[in-house]
């Protein structure tokens, strides 16, 4: 019996390792509104890989700001694309039970979601400048907090920003002094026209947050949801998906 349990355990670990390696290897190249794309490329999207690759001299302003308020409860994504007149287009997307989303996650489909609720609006030059000022005040263009681990059940912001041909990655986890110092969040929430209420930050109980200190574990089930940990490096994730 013991040998059988060990064999099953090794098989499960092998399956998990193969699955997660595949997820980490899938680079986001667009199409986040497709549920299949979300499933396959979420970590790459979160890491801003497409923005990073296109961020060269002369590239237009391109921002992505993601609000994770428990991966299984609410995700909000804000993408800002600069125009030639000094303004920008803001695309707001929301997933969560207050919207149109049903989480269909299983172990074989750990990042399965329905579609986003999506709205777009134009930002004039003054609003775009105000957003830049809020990002500056929040430390978004400063060095990222290397070593910070972000647990999927927690509340956090992640930003991937291309400005003047330079790429900047940053992250803030709740609760923390850095998180309290954010000023861009209220501006984005005010500009958000999805009509879906923002889920307020929630401190994860220590018993659940302890999973963030064990990045070699991956869990996914219909009852408990999805658990994963990403770790912040110098200018992006060091471990795309810990398990």
C-alpha positions as CSV (number, residue, x, y, z in Angstrom):
1,X,0.0,0.0,0.0
2,X,2.8,2.4,0.9
3,X,4.6,1.7,-2.4
4,X,1.3,2.3,-4.3
5,X,0.8,5.6,-2.5
6,X,4.4,6.7,-3.4
7,X,3.8,5.7,-7.0
8,X,0.6,7.7,-7.3
9,X,2.3,10.7,-5.6
10,X,5.2,10.6,-8.1
11,X,2.8,10.3,-11.0
12,X,0.8,13.3,-9.7
13,X,3.9,15.4,-9.3
14,X,5.0,14.5,-12.8
15,X,1.7,15.5,-14.2
16,X,1.7,18.8,-12.3
17,X,5.3,19.5,-13.3
18,X,4.5,18.9,-17.0
19,X,1.3,21.0,-16.8
20,X,3.0,24.0,-15.1
21,X,6.0,23.9,-17.3
22,X,3.7,24.1,-20.2
23,X,1.9,27.0,-18.7
24,X,5.1,28.9,-17.9
25,X,6.4,28.3,-21.4
26,X,3.3,29.8,-23.2
27,X,4.0,33.4,-24.0
28,X,1.2,35.9,-24.3
29,X,0.9,37.4,-27.8
30,X,-2.6,38.9,-27.6
31,X,-6.2,37.6,-27.4
32,X,-6.7,37.8,-23.7
33,X,-10.5,38.0,-24.3
34,X,-10.4,34.3,-25.4
35,X,-10.9,32.0,-22.4
36,X,-8.4,29.5,-23.9
37,X,-5.8,32.3,-24.1
38,X,-6.3,33.2,-20.5
39,X,-5.9,29.6,-19.5
40,X,-2.7,29.1,-21.4
41,X,-0.9,32.4,-21.0
42,X,-2.1,34.1,-17.8
43,X,1.3,34.2,-16.1
44,X,3.0,35.6,-19.2
45,X,0.2,38.2,-19.5
46,X,0.7,39.1,-15.8
47,X,4.5,39.4,-16.4
48,X,3.9,41.7,-19.4
49,X,6.0,39.6,-21.7
50,X,4.4,41.0,-24.9
51,X,4.8,44.6,-23.7
52,X,8.4,43.8,-22.7
53,X,9.2,42.4,-26.1
54,X,7.8,45.4,-28.0
55,X,9.3,48.0,-25.7
56,X,12.1,49.4,-27.9
57,X,13.2,52.9,-28.8
58,X,10.3,54.7,-30.4
59,X,7.6,52.3,-29.2
60,X,4.3,53.9,-28.1
61,X,3.3,54.1,-24.5
62,X,1.8,50.8,-23.4
63,X,0.7,50.0,-19.8
64,X,-0.9,47.0,-18.2
65,X,-2.1,47.2,-14.6
66,X,-3.6,44.1,-13.0
67,X,-5.6,44.0,-9.7
68,X,-5.8,40.5,-8.2
69,X,-8.3,40.3,-5.3
70,X,-8.2,36.5,-4.9
71,X,-7.6,34.9,-8.3
72,X,-10.8,32.9,-7.9
73,X,-12.9,35.8,-6.9
74,X,-12.0,39.0,-8.9
75,X,-9.4,40.0,-11.5
76,X,-9.3,43.5,-13.0
77,X,-7.0,44.4,-15.9
78,X,-6.4,47.9,-17.2
79,X,-4.5,48.5,-20.4
80,X,-3.5,51.9,-21.6
81,X,-2.3,52.5,-25.1
82,X,-0.9,55.9,-26.1
83,X,-2.1,57.8,-29.2
84,X,-0.3,60.3,-31.4
85,X,-2.1,63.3,-29.8
86,X,-0.8,62.8,-26.2
87,X,-3.9,60.9,-25.0
88,X,-4.6,57.2,-24.7
89,X,-7.2,54.5,-24.9
90,X,-8.0,52.8,-21.6
91,X,-9.3,49.2,-21.8
92,X,-10.8,48.0,-18.6
93,X,-11.6,44.3,-18.1
94,X,-13.1,42.5,-15.0
95,X,-13.6,38.9,-14.1
96,X,-15.4,37.8,-10.9
97,X,-18.8,36.6,-9.6
98,X,-20.2,40.1,-9.6
99,X,-19.8,40.1,-13.4
100,X,-20.4,37.5,-16.1
101,X,-17.8,35.0,-15.0
102,X,-18.1,31.4,-13.9
103,X,-14.9,29.8,-12.7
104,X,-14.7,26.4,-14.3
105,X,-11.3,25.4,-12.9
106,X,-10.3,21.8,-12.5
107,X,-6.9,20.2,-12.1
108,X,-6.7,19.6,-15.8
109,X,-7.9,23.1,-16.5
110,X,-6.5,25.2,-13.6
111,X,-6.8,28.6,-15.3
112,X,-10.2,28.1,-16.9
113,X,-12.5,31.2,-17.0
114,X,-15.4,32.6,-18.9
115,X,-15.0,35.8,-20.8
116,X,-14.1,39.3,-19.4
117,X,-16.5,42.1,-19.0
118,X,-14.8,44.8,-21.1
119,X,-15.2,48.5,-21.6
120,X,-13.0,51.1,-23.5
121,X,-12.8,54.9,-23.1
122,X,-10.5,57.6,-24.3
123,X,-8.2,59.5,-22.0
124,X,-7.2,63.0,-23.0
125,X,-3.6,64.3,-22.5
126,X,-4.5,65.8,-19.1
127,X,-5.8,62.5,-17.8
128,X,-3.0,60.5,-19.2
129,X,-0.5,62.9,-17.5
130,X,-2.4,62.5,-14.3
131,X,-2.1,58.7,-14.5
132,X,1.6,59.0,-15.1
133,X,1.9,61.3,-12.1
134,X,0.0,58.8,-9.9
135,X,2.2,55.9,-11.1
136,X,5.3,58.0,-10.3
137,X,4.0,58.8,-6.9
138,X,3.3,55.1,-6.3
139,X,6.8,54.0,-7.2
140,X,5.8,52.2,-10.4
141,X,8.9,53.3,-12.2
142,X,11.2,52.5,-9.3
143,X,12.9,49.2,-8.8
144,X,10.6,46.3,-8.1
145,X,10.7,44.6,-4.6
146,X,12.8,41.6,-5.4
147,X,12.0,38.5,-3.5
148,X,8.3,39.4,-2.9
149,X,6.1,36.4,-3.3
150,X,2.5,36.8,-4.5
151,X,0.0,34.2,-3.5
152,X,-3.0,33.8,-5.8
153,X,-5.5,34.1,-2.9
154,X,-4.1,37.4,-1.8
155,X,-4.8,41.0,-3.0
156,X,-2.1,42.6,-5.1
157,X,-1.3,44.9,-8.0
158,X,1.1,44.1,-10.8
159,X,2.2,46.7,-13.4
160,X,4.0,46.3,-16.7
161,X,4.8,49.6,-18.2
162,X,6.5,50.7,-21.4
163,X,7.3,54.4,-21.5
164,X,9.9,56.1,-23.7
165,X,11.2,52.8,-24.8
166,X,12.0,51.5,-21.3
167,X,10.1,48.6,-19.6
168,X,9.2,48.8,-15.9
169,X,7.7,46.0,-13.8
170,X,6.4,46.4,-10.3
171,X,4.2,44.8,-7.7
172,X,2.4,45.7,-4.4
173,X,0.9,43.2,-2.0
174,X,-1.8,43.9,0.6
175,X,-1.4,44.6,3.4
176,X,1.8,46.7,3.3
177,X,3.0,50.2,3.6
178,X,3.9,50.1,-0.1
179,X,0.3,49.1,-0.9
180,X,-1.1,51.9,1.2
181,X,1.0,54.4,-0.7
182,X,-0.6,53.5,-4.1
183,X,-2.4,56.4,-5.7
184,X,-3.2,55.1,-9.2
185,X,-5.8,52.6,-8.0
186,X,-8.6,55.1,-7.2
187,X,-8.0,56.9,-10.5
188,X,-8.4,53.7,-12.5
189,X,-11.4,52.6,-10.5
190,X,-13.0,56.0,-11.2
191,X,-12.3,55.7,-14.9
192,X,-13.6,52.1,-15.0
193,X,-16.9,51.9,-16.9
194,X,-17.5,48.1,-16.5
195,X,-20.2,48.7,-13.8
196,X,-18.7,45.9,-11.7
197,X,-18.0,46.9,-8.1
198,X,-14.4,46.7,-6.9
199,X,-13.7,43.9,-4.4
200,X,-12.0,45.6,-1.5
201,X,-8.6,44.3,-0.4
202,X,-8.8,41.3,2.0
203,X,-6.0,40.1,4.3
204,X,-5.5,36.4,3.8
205,X,-5.5,34.4,7.0
206,X,-2.1,33.2,8.1
207,X,-3.1,29.6,7.6
208,X,-3.8,30.2,3.9
209,X,-1.0,32.8,3.4
210,X,1.4,30.1,4.6
211,X,1.0,28.5,1.2
212,X,3.0,31.5,-0.2
213,X,6.0,30.3,1.8
214,X,5.9,26.9,0.2
215,X,6.3,27.6,-3.5
216,X,6.9,24.0,-4.3
217,X,3.2,23.3,-3.8
218,X,0.4,23.5,-6.4
219,X,-3.2,22.8,-5.6
220,X,-6.3,23.0,-7.7
221,X,-9.8,21.6,-7.1
222,X,-13.4,22.6,-7.8
223,X,-14.0,23.1,-4.0
224,X,-10.9,25.0,-3.0
225,X,-10.0,26.9,-6.2
226,X,-6.5,27.5,-7.6
227,X,-3.3,28.1,-5.6
228,X,-0.1,29.3,-7.1
229,X,2.7,31.6,-6.2
230,X,4.8,34.0,-8.4
231,X,8.0,35.6,-7.2
232,X,9.2,39.1,-8.1
233,X,12.7,39.5,-9.5
234,X,14.7,42.5,-10.8
235,X,12.2,43.5,-13.5
236,X,9.7,40.7,-13.7
237,X,9.0,37.2,-12.2
238,X,11.9,35.0,-11.3
239,X,9.7,31.9,-10.9
240,X,6.8,32.1,-13.3
241,X,4.7,29.5,-11.5
242,X,5.8,27.8,-8.3
243,X,4.6,24.4,-7.5
